[in-house]
Amino acid sequence: MSDSHPRSRESRRPRASHSVFLGIAVLVLALVLVAGRQQESHAAGGKVDIVYISVVDEGPTARAWYDGAPSPGVPVQDALNKFAKEGYKVAEITLEVRREAAESSGFVILLQRVGGG
């Protein structure tokens, strides 16, 4: 009889440890789901739109080209004003690049808008 009694205790212990393990697993799963939802909300609110403006020449003769610009380009200030009204801000300006064939200088302005506004 004494042999059956320790076995019944041993059979209860694994059940308790299984319950603890199951509780921890559920807690970890809940934390993973909450973290995933937070990342989704940050990603949705942090959409970034980028505009690439190519500028050629200097001073009053400088022209800007971007997707949708007319073929002769537009004055640089007009391009900057257009995108500023849409909520874009300057993210980066490249170094000046001297074009050998055209014998003119040029650079790129990258604009960005966060949030898709």
N, C-alpha and C positions, 0 to 999 in steps of 0.2 A: 503494500500500500504506500509505503513511503516513496517508492519510485514513481507512482502516478502523480503524486502531489507536485514535485518539482517540474514535471513536464507541463502541467497545467499553468504554472507560473510562467514558464518559458513561452508557452503559446500566447499568453496575454502580452508579454513584452513586445514582440514584433508588431502586434496590432497597434500599440501605443506609439512605437517609433514610425510605423507607417502613417499614422494620423498626423504626427508632427511633420514628417516628410511631405505629406500631401498639403498640409497647411502652408509650409514654406514654398512649395512649388506654386500654389495658387497666388501667394503674395508676390513672388517673383514675376509670374505671368501678368498680374495686375500692374506692377511697376513698369514692365516692358510696354504694355498697352498704353499707359499714361504717357510715357516718354515718347512713344511713337506719335501719339496725337499732338503733343507739344511741338515735335519737329515738323509735322505737317502744317500746323498753324503758322509757325515761323516761316516755312518755305512759301506758303501762300501769301503772307503779308510782305515777303521780301522779294517779290518778282522784280527783276532788273531789266529795263529796256535800255538798249545802247544805240547810239547814233554815231556814225563815222563820217566826219567832214574832212574832205581833202582840200587843202588850201594851196594855191599856186600864186606866186609873185609876192610883191610887198607893197605896203602903203595903199594908196587909193586905187591902184590897178589890181590888187589882190582879188581873186575870185574863189568862191567856195563851191564844191560839188558834194552832193549827198544823194542817197537813194530818193528819187522823185524830183530832184532839182532840174530846172531847164538846162538844155544842152550847153548854152554858153556859160553856165554857172551863175552864181548870184554874188553880190557884194558880201564880204565876210560878215559884216555887222548885221546885215539883213538875215543871214542864216542863223546867227547866234540869237537874234531877237525872236525869230520864229520858234526855235526850240526852247528858249527861256519861257515863252508864254505857255508852252506845253508842259512845263515843270522839269525840264532837263537842266542839269548842272555839269560844268566841265569836270571830267574825271582825270584826263591826262592830255598833255600836249607833247607831241614827239619833238625831237631835235630837228633843226632845219636840215633839209636834204637838198643838195645842189643837183639839178637835173642837167646832165651834159647835153643831151639832144636839144632840149628846149632853151638851154642857157637861162633858166630861171630857177628860183628857189621854191621849195614847197615844204609843207609839214602837215601833220594830221592832228585834228582835235577830236578827242573821244568825249562824248557827252553821255550821261546816264541819268535815268529816272527810276527811283526805287518805289515799288508799290503799284506800278502800272497806271498811276493816276493820269 
